[in-house]
Amino acid sequence: MQLVVARIGRAHGIKGEVTVEVRTDEPELRLAPGAVLATDPASAGPLTIATGRVHSGRLLLRFEGVGDRTGAEALRNTLLIAEVDPEELPEDEDEYYDHQLIDLDVVTEDGTEVGRITEISHLPSQDLFIVERPDGTEVMIPFVEQIVTEIDLAEQRAVIAPPPGLIDDRAEIDSSREEPGDESGEKSGEESGDNRA
């Protein structure tokens, strides 16, 4: 199975080094010197990592055969792809590969269906689940332990304890309307608005 582990950024210096946006929790394993990585676009690779170092909080890599700034700039925005055994698990039991989380059903702690994970968005501050609801809309759920309380791979589900407004924001807006909209058309003939409060 192929997994994207990094995206190449701008060139650094004049000796072929590049900055990389890391997309793996195991950069010391996936982006170590000697690692051979496929690329997207495929025409840029495969690339073999010659050296790696951290500079001002950013990982810098240099690839074999790339020895100057011009060559490094030509690789900008290239995705680095590692071949990973589908059965392989991260070292930390609380970590997961993206392919393990995609397609999990998302439910609240009381069993209410929220939707299905279709994508994992890796942001600098945290990861987000992109969840498609049954009605086709999407909701973003931060992948933090205060919200995602359980990942059950055997049952293929993620259990969440969402704070108010995370997944029910539309319901709050609908209930605060004074005039019935299309979604509540069946109640348009009832005088039930005063009884909700």
Sequence and secondary structure as in RCSB ss.txt:
>XXXX:A:sequence
MQLVVARIGRAHGIKGEVTVEVRTDEPELRLAPGAVLATDPASAGPLTIATGRVHSGRLLLRFEGVGDRTGAEAL
RNTLLIAEVDPEELPEDEDEYYDHQLIDLDVVTEDGTEVGRITEISHLPSQDLFIVERPDGTEVMIPFVEQIVTE
IDLAEQRAVIAPPPGLIDDRAEIDSSREEPGDESGEKSGEESGDNRA
>XXXX:A:secstr
 EEEEEEEEEEETTTTEEEEEE  S HHHHTSTT EEEEESGGG  EEEEEEEEETTEEEEEETT  SHHHHHTT
TT EEEEE  TT   SSTT   HHHHTT EEEETT  EEEEEEEEEE SS EEEEEE TTS EEEEE  TTTEEE
EETTTTEEEE   TTSS HHHHHHHT SS  GGGGGGTTS  HHHH 
